């Protein structure tokens, strides 16, 4: 039976805000508003990924999560940023990838509202729009150059270290240290503890698994090896403690993506081969090729059959959702309301148009990586960076078949997309609305668009918190 208020989120009747969270939010907001732009990413991400969703502020019946308040804070600073040109707020100006993300967010908002034709649905859609559109604009503003990209990874390493310790503690105590802040309690499946941490079991596992290629890249920066090692150990601990097939599959997908590095110049042939194999399997298998999802069970207690049925039912009921999504997909089968597949959730809530736009975001991102890699062919350091970003993006695709995105994963996904744009921009791999090819003038000012990597290599852990 579908839970009450499932489609519109439900929520607490009043504000739930612990004094520690309130104090932490106040510090984070002040830091985001007054630190130099290139350092504001650290307090934003630290607060964003360590505060549980159970902490909410209710105003006039509207629930505001702490993460949404953080996004609004960044948007406020962005609006007050000097200069009106988009190049001032977004490095290089708006590009094609930015446009597709904006179109996807707006399409999802409009179609979900039309699907339900109710004020409650509009309120829910506005909250989602703040996360999908506002979250992207906030991250796009906060990551203007490669220096901030590197700072972002060091911050993620610190987040993984914190989450990894908390989740390992759960394995021994069977208690979530952050439960008093509304964090979920540990689950038990087949005699194993599935740790939750601050952000939840599957979400933490996906976040950690996708981060692996990024931390491996950070290891190549000699001055950042302590941070890289911390991130690798913390993220691995998170994946192991989550004890979920989706987490382990994501971790494996990251490593598989990295293993194709020697074949980076033959990827077109490899992609064609993968498609040919899938088509061949579909012809010879007793079931459809997507039934292979049912076979993935790395923990012995996976709900892989449920994930297979989600894909199967979505394909079979194409006529029910292609135009304006579907409202009653919970009637398609047992527990079909639990849409633990990001692509299917986008389709059911936004219809075919929204799904195409969402898939095109991935297509555009991979295209940017591929074209930029060809442009800088021979520069192994930059090629390796792009390959690590591509491996993380590939792992994101794989994980999307076993999980739907909440605000944590949406913003993490955006950090990856913006990092791809930022890195490619300096290499001339992204076209903007202002000029056919991007040229850079390096600057050392605190509000600089870009910053030389040579200047960044001396940055240490304590520099994350310096103004």
Helices and strands as residue ranges (DSSP letters): H 19-34, G 37-39, H 40-48, E 56-59, E 62-65, H 66-79, H 86-89, H 96-116, H 119-129, I 130-134, H 135-142, H 146-173, G 179-181, E 187-189, E 192-194, H 201-219, G 222-224, H 225-242, H 245-259, G 260-266, H 267-284, G 289-295, H 304-316, H 318-321, G 329-332, H 342-375, H 380-399, H 407-426, H 453-456, G 461-465
